[in-house]
Amino acid sequence: MPEEAHITVPLLERALALEPDYGLAHDYLGWCFEVLFVRGRLDPEIAAAAVRHAHAAITHGRDDATALGLAGFVISLVVHDPPRSRPSNPHWR
């Protein structure tokens, strides 16, 4: 899954360069960064990007239930349930 996120990030960044107010694109980009953070390197810069795009999705997609739900999902996983706080669990991935 992180491999797919690496492929998707530049495409979504390009979409946002064309239309910066596209809430769902911010959402999916935030989700990609969440995947890279949780299943990848636990880099705080990646976590910050995930949260930044989730907040942008809330701002620009406030009338889109999918955008709001996915933004909440990303924020809950990155901010309120960071991987470092989980006990070692061989089944977690």
C-alpha positions as CSV (number, residue, x, y, z in Angstrom):
1,M,0.0,0.0,0.0
2,P,2.8,2.5,0.7
3,E,4.1,1.8,-2.9
4,E,0.7,2.9,-4.3
5,A,0.7,6.0,-2.1
6,H,4.1,7.0,-3.4
7,I,2.8,6.8,-7.0
8,T,-0.4,8.7,-6.1
9,V,1.1,11.6,-4.2
10,P,2.6,13.5,-7.2
11,L,-0.6,13.0,-9.2
12,L,-2.7,14.5,-6.5
13,E,-0.2,17.3,-6.0
14,R,-0.5,18.1,-9.7
15,A,-4.3,18.1,-9.5
16,L,-4.2,20.5,-6.5
17,A,-1.8,22.8,-8.4
18,L,-4.6,23.1,-11.0
19,E,-7.5,23.3,-8.6
20,P,-6.3,24.2,-5.0
21,D,-9.8,24.3,-3.6
22,Y,-10.6,20.7,-4.5
23,G,-11.5,19.3,-1.1
24,L,-11.6,15.6,-2.1
25,A,-8.1,15.8,-3.7
26,H,-6.8,17.2,-0.4
27,D,-8.5,14.3,1.4
28,Y,-6.9,11.6,-0.8
29,L,-3.6,13.3,-0.5
30,G,-3.9,13.4,3.2
31,W,-4.8,9.8,3.2
32,C,-1.8,8.9,1.1
33,F,0.4,10.8,3.6
34,E,-1.3,8.9,6.5
35,V,-0.5,5.6,4.8
36,L,3.1,6.7,4.3
37,F,3.3,7.8,7.9
38,V,1.6,4.8,9.6
39,R,3.0,2.1,7.4
40,G,6.2,3.8,6.5
41,R,8.8,5.8,8.3
42,L,6.9,7.6,11.0
43,D,8.3,10.9,9.8
44,P,6.8,13.8,11.6
45,E,6.8,15.9,8.4
46,I,4.7,13.3,6.6
47,A,2.3,13.3,9.6
48,A,2.1,17.1,9.4
49,A,1.3,17.0,5.7
50,A,-1.4,14.4,6.3
51,V,-3.1,16.6,8.9
52,R,-2.6,19.8,6.9
53,H,-4.4,18.2,3.9
54,A,-7.1,16.8,6.1
55,H,-7.8,20.3,7.4
56,A,-7.8,21.7,3.9
57,A,-10.3,19.0,2.9
58,I,-12.6,20.1,5.8
59,T,-12.2,23.8,4.7
60,H,-12.8,23.2,1.0
61,G,-15.1,20.2,1.2
62,R,-17.5,21.2,4.0
63,D,-20.5,20.2,1.8
64,D,-19.0,16.8,0.9
65,A,-19.7,14.0,3.4
66,T,-17.0,11.8,2.0
67,A,-14.4,14.6,2.3
68,L,-15.5,15.3,5.9
69,G,-15.5,11.6,6.9
70,L,-12.1,10.8,5.3
71,A,-10.6,14.0,6.8
72,G,-11.8,12.9,10.3
73,F,-10.4,9.4,9.7
74,V,-6.9,10.7,8.7
75,I,-6.8,13.1,11.7
76,S,-7.9,10.4,14.1
77,L,-5.2,8.0,13.0
78,V,-2.4,10.5,12.8
79,V,-3.2,12.8,15.7
80,H,-5.2,10.8,18.2
81,D,-3.9,7.3,17.6
82,P,-0.2,7.7,16.5
83,P,1.6,4.4,15.8
84,R,4.2,5.1,18.5
85,S,1.5,4.9,21.2
86,R,0.4,1.4,20.1
87,P,1.9,-1.6,21.9
88,S,3.9,-3.9,19.7
89,N,1.4,-6.1,17.9
90,P,2.4,-8.5,15.2
91,H,-1.1,-8.3,13.7
92,W,-1.0,-4.5,13.3
93,R,-0.1,-3.3,9.8
